[in-house]
Amino acid sequence: MSDAPRLSDDLNAESWVRRVPMFDLPGVAGAKASRFAKLVDVLGERDTHGRAGEPFGVFVPGRIELLGKHTDYAGGQSMTVATEQGFFVVAQPRNDAWISVLDVSSGENIRFEMLPDVTPPLGCWSNYPMTVGRRLARNFPGIRRGADIAFASDLPRAAGMSSSSALMVAVFLVLAEVNQLACRAEYRRNIRGKGDLAAYAGTIENGRGFASLEGDSGVGTLGGSEDQTAILCSEADRISLYSYCPVTLERRLPMSPDGVFVVGVSGVVAEKTGAAREKYNAASRSASMLLEMWRNATGREDPTLAAALHSAPDASDRLRGLLQTHSPSGIDAAALKTRLEHFVVENECVIPAAVAALAAGDLAAFGQAVDRSQYATEHLLANQVPETLFLAAEARRQGALAASAFGAGFGGSVWAMVERTRAAQFSAAWAAAYHKVFSRHAEVSRFFASGAGSAAFVVEMV
């Protein structure tokens, strides 16, 4: 690698991901180092023609969304932690613009040139790295260094834990590193801190522009930047409260050393493709419709639904009134009202109560706030399936301090906060109860523990 400044150098401590020597990794250092070493070997066994530079690694976690269901793209708040599980990536720079990405677990390999007009296929995981390469080629004309990339993951895929976003962030970090994006004037003009970095990574996925960096079609989902913020900005042993549009750190709350999260992966795939993607996008479009109605009726230019609701003490009541008198023809006013009520409950009621409870160390009150969120997502957001509803209720019956489904919905996972000393016992009992009712998912469901992990980092192979 060159001695020139890199994405991870300390040019601006708030902007760059950190570097960690391979044998000084956080978490279970030996196990993580062993994974990276195996990936180095795999990469070394493949065709090395065109490579120019030393290999390096990237670890990119998934995330658990504690609270903040479908709030980020509307300017709301969310409470998140990074997982201890994630993507292990080893890359070696190339002297041309070709990018190869190898999934070591499946043996699948894709290869494409980093060009501004590359067309990724929909419905395939190759969409994610190809979208990243295309967006960077468009936003940073002249970058011509690709990379050979090999990855493995212990993060469940399509389980609501942001595996697709994590893969995109991993490819972004690799290409940013080998092309020294942090040295480019257009990068430094637009990306001035970790929040900007996360927000820009979110726009690569949703296709929106960021500052002067033009957008494109993205991967087809109309999401926000919660996932990327948790992946890039989390701190170990801390629960983060962020608001969005722009990404802003509101507070970090300590994770109890006696507590841990147990994740129950239902086995119902939570893909953001096909019909599931349209259901996800419908919730996003509904929030945009509410904001547009507000702007048209008030003449205000509030940038997000959250900003509109905070513009006056009676804003939510005024918006409810507009739904009765000014709903556009062909629009389901009742559905929009339900979407509004969910956002108000989750963002304006549940999250403040949960933050106050955690700050006071009142885990019973925290659990009650999370219960309200789970009820609202079932009855208002309506993005749950029987499996996730059962898992959330059963976790509480088994004595979890709090439990909720999370992610895009329509499948996926449920988190449960439990005492660390009983995590294994709880996980086994939770799984047994689930498999008794949903035996068809016994082979594909997973139950595992995770603490509040650290954000993504670059790994030095020394």
Buried (B, 14 or more C-beta within 10 A) or exposed (E): EEEEEBBBBEEEEEBBBEBBEBBEBEBEBEEBBEBBBBBBEBBEEBEEEBBEBEBBBBBBBBBBBBBBBBBBBBBBBBBBBBBBBBBBBBBBBBEBBBBBBBBBEEEEBBEBBBEBEBEBEEEEBBBBBBBBBBBBBBBBEEBBBBBBBBBBBBBBBBBBBBBBBBBBBBBBBBBBBBBBBBBBEBBBEBBBBBBBBBBBBBBBBBBBEBBEBEBBEBBBBBBBBBBBBBBBBBBBBBBBBBBBBBBEBEBBBEBBEEBBBBBBBBBBBBBBBEEBBEBBBEBBEBBBBBBEBBBEBBEBEBEBBBBBBBBEEEBBEBBBEBBEEEBEEEEEBEBBBBBBBBBBBBBBBBBEBBBEBBEEEEBEBBBBBBBBBBBBBBEBBBBBBEBBBBBBBBBBEBBBBBBBBBBBBBBBBBBBBBBEEBBEEBBEBBBEBBBEEBEEBEEEBBBBBBBBBBBBBBBBBE
